[in-house]
Structure formats: C-alpha cells, structure tokens
Amino acid sequence: MSGAVRCTFYGTSSVHVSDGTVGIFTDAFLTRPSLLRVGLGRIAPDPGRVRRALAKGGVTSLDAVFVAHAHYDHVMDAPEVIKQVGGTLYGSESALNVGRGAGLPEACLQPIAHGREYTVGDFTVRVFEGRHSPGNRYPGSIREPLATPARASRYRDGGCFSFHLVHPSGSVFIHPSANFVPGAFAGVRAEVLYLGIGALGRQPAAFRDDYWHHVVEAIRPRLIVPVHWDNFGRSLGRRLRPLPAWFDDFAATRAFLERRGREDDWAIRFQAPFEGI
C-alpha cells in the first residue's frame, strides 16, 4: 500500500518523488562533470557516481524518469539511472534519442506531450510545455540517437516541460526552467512547488515579478523549494554552491525571494542534497 509522498533533492532540478511503493525521478542528473570538462571536452555518465548517489539517497528501484528538457544537465544520466535501477524514460523525442543512444530498448521510452497525463502507480503526472529560461545556449532538437561521450552542445533542448504530480497523499509541481507562459498554470494547485531560479538574477526586475505572478501566485503552494540554482559542475559529494557569477547573480535572486517571501508570507526553503521533505 502506498503511503505519504516524500520528495528528495539531488541538486539542479533532480527530484526523487516516492510514496514508498512507486518512485519517480525528474531528470536524475547525478554525474555533474566539471564546467571545465563541459566547456573543453566531451562528457558521459559516470556509472560509479550515479551508483553512489542512488545508494546514498536509498533509491534501489524506480518506475519513471521524467526529463524536463534534453540539455546535458537534465537528460545525460537518465538512461544510466534506468539501467541501474529500472524504470521508463519519459521525455521529448530529443530526450528519447539520448536514451536510444545509450542503448535503452523502445519499451523503456515514452514520448510526452503538452497537456497529457501519465499514470505511474498512484501518481498522475500532467505535462506542461513551456519556455527555457532566457539565454538558452543550445536550442533545437536531437534528431538521431546520441551516444556518449559527446560535447555538451550536442544536447539540444528539444522542448521544455514542467510536471504536476498528483497523488492521494499530496501534490507536487516541478518547474525546472525560470520562465513562464502567461496563464499556463491557471487553476493548477500543488502543495509543494519546486521553482527553477537559474539565471533569474540576471533578468530585469519586471521579469522576476511576472515570473512570480504567473508561476507562484498561480499555483499557490504551501512550500516553495528553489531549484537549479547550484553549480552543477560540483559533485554531489561536496557542499552545494551557487553558479559562478558569470552564469548568474544568485545574490539578486536570493534577495528577490526573501523580499517576496516577507511581503506575501510564502514559505521558502532551500533543500540540501539527499534531504527529504
């Protein structure tokens, strides 16, 4: 019998959601190669790092990995995770081509589309297509199976998605990219919102206010957990740090969150790696 829903954070927008019976990961990016390696060379999943992260988080089996988009820091490790603990890869055709390049069988690949709902155990997962945060370096699609190692530039976004996970014991909304479609989340409610804030500090104040209005105020969560703020070139074995200043102005983002939290009485919590809520 399923129980209470528990959400465990693994850095970036990688969140493991489980009711004790069924396990769902978003992205499951665990290798986290250095940014120098990403910039100068080719990258691939590190099975050992993946195995250690899954073991530390207590993940021994999995039913699904939902991929937000097909940049390397979202999709690269998803096939390796599935090879180690099972499950189906849910994503765009670009994300599925990463799975094909890694040798996953078609039976483990499930395309997703805006507005569709997918049943995984007692969870219903509704998919919303949206926009990548401003400054998308690698737009476009992955049109054929992508084998690793590969350059980061080969990982084209293929469309950006958010996920609304509804369960009899609770609801979670995972919104990885700090951008919005006006009115897209009207009528959507979730108790916990994983809110992407990557590159938000470099946006104009008006953009940040609009983002808050169309995402946070629309969904009206009990708890907001910021995600995709950390330097994903550091391993999960080290303390999380913000992205370097040339990528983002984390101080500006944090000041914005603190101000909106005070003004509107929102509960905001930064979750540590492997911490559950």
ABEGO torsion letter per residue (X at the ends): XBBBBBBBBAEEABBBBBAGABBBBBGGBAAGBBAAAAAABBBBBBAAAAAAAAAAAGBABBABBBBABABAAAAAAAAAAAAAAEEBBBBBAAAAAAAAAAGBBAAABBBBBBGBBBBBEABBBBBBBBBBBBGBABBEBBABBBBOBBBAAABBAGEBBBBBBBBAAEBBBBBABBBBBBGAABGBBBABBBBBABGAAABBAAAAAAAAAAAAAAAGBABBBBBGABBAABBAABBBBBBBAAABBAAAAAAAAAAAAAAAGBBBBBBBBGBBX
